[in-house]
């Protein structure tokens, strides 16, 4: 056993209505790579916020290097050698790398010195960065480097990383891991938060698993299978979705040379996208966030029109049609953002059932709404998709993320579409609900519909997709059969390492 | 120490209770104001809020006045509320009211002195069309050039006022009375007169129109797809687009409806209680209707109640001026306080005020 760096002892934190952390105790050794595992809502974020001084525990104590440790704010945590890289970057697009780093420092040195130090540190750890480049021009992986380098400049003893790989391609992940291993060998402990099990098995030497705010286990992840870890996380036995093999049917949706110029300087333009979706086929589109997924969905849903012939449904040009006209013809979509886009937060579930149901379910007669029929449609969704809610009168925003996701996806599936396009179908949903949603999509495909799944979760795509393509900076790769694709090949389709160099190769 | 907590859902109780509480606070604050002016606060409040209806001496005059003053407020507010729900802010109903009156009066004056049953219906159509047209200016500027409808519609009020003055002094001036500004008195032109329908009640066609508008607005907002789209666009613009709502179309519809209703109100006023196109014809109904819409919680039924209350303050204010020599501006202060208190109180529909012990860092 290594010498302990940080010991947590009985940490407890309650929020109104939920016990976010309940008597959590574990130790992180010096230079240890320690994973913190758990589903959404298991209490991982609250726990690290307490370590980083953002949240004060109700009960329990922490001991850092044999000294009592109770940071009142993040600056105190940083002074004690605790640094954190957040999942959502806090960077300014319009400033350059050095300026962004300076903004996060207590006493930034002169700009020229800082630029030199950034260059030195980034080279040393194999994360090359040009201090003079605008952050707005950087890829997600490079932005994350800025955050990491900002932490490294403070010479941390404990580096907390919150879901660091959710924005990276597999090649970028590999580079990051080498950096983390180097840091660990130099004595910096890493607390690594994730729900990606394979990653944790590859990287970490100890894992603490949280479920419902409680610690359920501390184990060596290399000695457990991913399945065992998942079952510890979820607390139940998981069954992977089933899919009978079926030949491809007719072309249902075809997209030809679809383009869109983004009017936001840091937004993504869609460049010349073409693909075909067949009856019974599940097409998975991978890509790191911000590579044109949202724009593609808006153009398929009809919220952004395109020249008519660029989007065809069953051979008919529909590029100029709005969302409801497309729904009537059999094309439905489920956007990524549930609250505010796929659902109106301050409306009841009944009113939200009407949002896309109006066009296809005969809920409106001569402009007048049949509220009774709409309400029974909402009830149908709730019953079939196991949405946990006291009733249809409840406001959408009162539902938990996972429940609302089930409602939104359920609503679109219940419309019995010919083609369904979903973006991030299981984002923020617990494992059993995710399995249910995937199964429902597969069932739809085996009943003859075309299913297009846009997702950043590669495991999900490999599980459901028959064919596979990737979005990279607004361009779509050619579609390939999903069977037999390796993670490496997929990574290259997603843009590889975006010309970044791995650790050491650059340094040597 | 006082702490504010955001509520999970807006409180239904405070949504209903706040307008009543705002009226009560306005009465108290108004009483204090009157006391500082050296008037007996109890008498003044009674004179404004109770005597117009319940007093034997004034009642017979004031009671019909209540509907006459409230009808244009309700008619305009119902239209504004639809727009406000969709986040389309028509602040220039006063201007649409003036232009509607000018269009209506224009038709009447063009036919003068011919008799004919068709003249009044034509005036109604012209009035609504005038208000609609005036509201289309901010609508088209917003949808084409992305201008702010609040500024454009508000500034157009002052343009409308200049046009009104020009009409009263020029084109529409009564040629039979040399030297005086103002048009012919439409009350003396039978085919164009918006007369009292039931003697002694104050009910004229404008009151009927207001009632119809309330019923239609209620049905539209609760049962019709257009009302659903209006609410969607106001609450979640992205969800509205997902639901197939075209934002530009909605801006045009909302400004169109509220403009047409304001124009109607102006036309019923100029052909009835107002009587003629005069420089001082506009009496602020278009602005007061904004208060009515909010006090009525943007709900057609609530707007009827709020319209009656604000109508009452107009009459009560006149009584107060007559009997207690209260300043004429007192009534505007009253109306302003009402909106002020309401907006302040509405804070607690979304937040809970908690008293906690000790300081928290």
Boltz contact constraints between the chains, C-beta under 6 A:
constraints:
  - contact:
      token1: [A, 303]
      token2: [B, 241]
      max_distance: 6.0
  - contact:
      token1: [A, 322]
      token2: [B, 244]
      max_distance: 6.0
  - contact:
      token1: [A, 323]
      token2: [B, 244]
      max_distance: 6.0
  - contact:
      token1: [A, 324]
      token2: [B, 244]
      max_distance: 6.0
  - contact:
      token1: [A, 340]
      token2: [B, 236]
      max_distance: 6.0
  - contact:
      token1: [A, 340]
      token2: [B, 238]
      max_distance: 6.0
  - contact:
      token1: [A, 341]
      token2: [B, 238]
      max_distance: 6.0
  - contact:
      token1: [A, 341]
      token2: [B, 239]
      max_distance: 6.0
  - contact:
      token1: [A, 341]
      token2: [B, 242]
      max_distance: 6.0
  - contact:
      token1: [A, 344]
      token2: [B, 232]
      max_distance: 6.0
  - contact:
      token1: [A, 344]
      token2: [B, 235]
      max_distance: 6.0
  - contact:
      token1: [A, 344]
      token2: [B, 236]
      max_distance: 6.0
  - contact:
      token1: [A, 344]
      token2: [B, 239]
      max_distance: 6.0
  - contact:
      token1: [A, 346]
      token2: [B, 235]
      max_distance: 6.0
  - contact:
      token1: [A, 355]
      token2: [B, 243]
      max_distance: 6.0
  - contact:
      token1: [A, 364]
      token2: [B, 225]
      max_distance: 6.0
  - contact:
      token1: [A, 367]
      token2: [B, 224]
      max_distance: 6.0
  - contact:
      token1: [A, 367]
      token2: [B, 225]
      max_distance: 6.0
  - contact:
      token1: [A, 368]
      token2: [B, 223]
      max_distance: 6.0
  - contact:
      token1: [A, 368]
      token2: [B, 224]
      max_distance: 6.0
  - contact:
      token1: [A, 369]
      token2: [B, 223]
      max_distance: 6.0
